[in-house]
Amino acid sequence: MVGTFCWFAVAADYVEGVADPSLLQNATIGHVSSGRRLRPLVRSEQLTEWRDEADAFFDSYDLMLTLVTAAHPLRAERWSERAWVANVRANVAASGGFAGTWNVAGFPALTFPFGIDSIIGTSIGLQLAARNGEEGPLLSAAARIEAWRPWAAMALESA
């Protein structure tokens, strides 16, 4: 739950630096509003603790490989036309916090297609994450994976 609260709070922090907030979509404004309300529930120590735990993991491993989503991939839809609450619910339920956790912590991570979901026919994504500041091994691994299993071929398989 802390990760989700951080996700909201970080969005609120980010928008404070936006030059023209009037250009933001209503869904983004809703997300930021929630972030401002949830920010007091997020202690900076919680994020520090998470970063320390992730650093400890990377003391033993160079990279972490996870699924991108915890459920079947979301179908492509006109997300900007949906209600903010519906988007948040879908993204939190589908992501399981895998991608957002790394984003909030500031660790480098990337996602790539790796297969086709046999039930709904969309691509299955995998995610690689690395220690903060260690983009080199992450990009090297991604290049090797793409050479082994080209991403353009994955797009053709799902079409």
MOVENPE-V954306 format. One record per residue. N is the residue number from 0. OMEGA is omega in whole degrees, -180 to 180 (* if undefined). D_FIRST is the distance of its C-alpha to the first C-alpha in whole Angstrom. Layout:
N;OMEGA;D_FIRST
N;OMEGA;D_FIRST
This chain:
0;180;0
1;180;4
2;179;5
3;178;5
4;178;6
5;179;9
6;177;10
7;-176;11
8;179;12
9;178;14
10;179;16
11;178;17
12;-178;19
13;-175;20
14;179;22
15;179;23
16;-179;26
17;-176;27
18;-177;30
19;-179;31
20;-180;28
21;179;30
22;-179;30
23;176;26
24;180;25
25;179;24
26;179;21
27;179;20
28;177;21
29;180;19
30;-180;16
31;178;17
32;177;18
33;178;14
34;179;13
35;179;16
36;-177;15
37;-177;11
38;180;13
39;180;14
40;-178;11
41;177;10
42;179;13
43;179;15
44;-180;15
45;178;11
46;177;12
47;178;15
48;179;14
49;179;12
50;179;16
51;178;18
52;178;16
53;177;17
54;179;20
55;176;21
56;-177;21
57;169;23
58;-178;25
59;-176;26
60;179;26
61;-176;27
62;172;24
63;178;21
64;177;22
65;167;19
66;175;19
67;-179;18
68;180;17
69;-179;15
70;176;18
71;180;21
72;176;21
73;177;21
74;175;25
75;179;26
76;176;26
77;-174;27
78;-178;23
79;-180;25
80;-180;26
81;177;24
82;-179;22
83;-178;19
84;179;16
85;178;18
86;-180;17
87;-180;13
88;-179;13
89;-177;15
90;179;14
91;-179;10
92;-177;12
93;-173;15
94;-177;13
95;179;11
96;-176;9
97;-176;12
98;-177;14
99;-179;12
100;180;11
101;180;14
102;-179;15
103;-178;13
104;180;14
105;178;18
106;179;19
107;178;21
108;176;21
109;178;23
110;179;23
111;179;26
112;-179;27
113;179;28
114;180;29
115;178;30
116;-175;28
117;-178;30
118;-177;29
119;172;29
120;177;30
121;-178;28
122;175;27
123;-179;25
124;171;23
125;-179;22
126;172;21
127;176;22
128;-179;20
129;176;22
130;178;22
131;180;22
132;-177;26
133;-180;27
134;-177;27
135;179;31
136;180;30
137;-180;27
138;177;30
139;179;32
140;179;31
141;179;30
142;179;34
143;179;35
144;-180;32
145;177;34
146;-179;37
147;-177;37
148;-174;35
149;-177;36
150;178;33
151;178;36
152;179;37
153;180;34
154;179;34
155;179;37
156;-176;36
157;-176;34
158;*;36
